[in-house]
Amino acid sequence: MNKVAIVYWSGTGNTEAMADLIAQGVRTAGGEADLVQAADFDSSKLDGYDAFAFGCPAMGDEELEEMEFLPMYDEVEPHLPGRKVALFGSYDWNDGEWMELWEKRAEEAGVDVVDSVIAKDYPDDDASADCMRLGTLIAK
């Protein structure tokens, strides 16, 4: 059984709803899911998990949230190569470019992102199903 950390930051609750759905997918697949807010996670916790889903909404000009999420992610990213990682988050404007930038950043750091999911605002039925699928994927 895989133990999965679902580490996220959410300002309006949309990304938190996605985290909850991913956790449901992990549990449906027989895994154990821990929901962790970004401010409560750092690299010392990495070895306690088999897989990770990092979630952050698009902020500002298609950026990751800078006060809590980005400092945490900057600190853990160098330790992620060789680990199973997924990315997720919500957006309200543009077309989700922040996720493409985040995936590219992770790739350049040697992180193998197994998949990512984005949702326009609160996850609709399609995004909810994608979140559940993502949870199942990283639980295996």
Secondary structure, DSSP 8 states (H G I E B T S, - for coil): --EEEEEE--SSSHHHHHHHHHHHHHHHTT-EEEEEEGGG--GGGGGG-SEEEEE---BTTTB--TTTHHHHHHHHGGG-TTSEEEEEEEESSTTSHHHHHHHHHHHHTT--EEEEEEEESS--HHHHHHHHHHHHHHH-
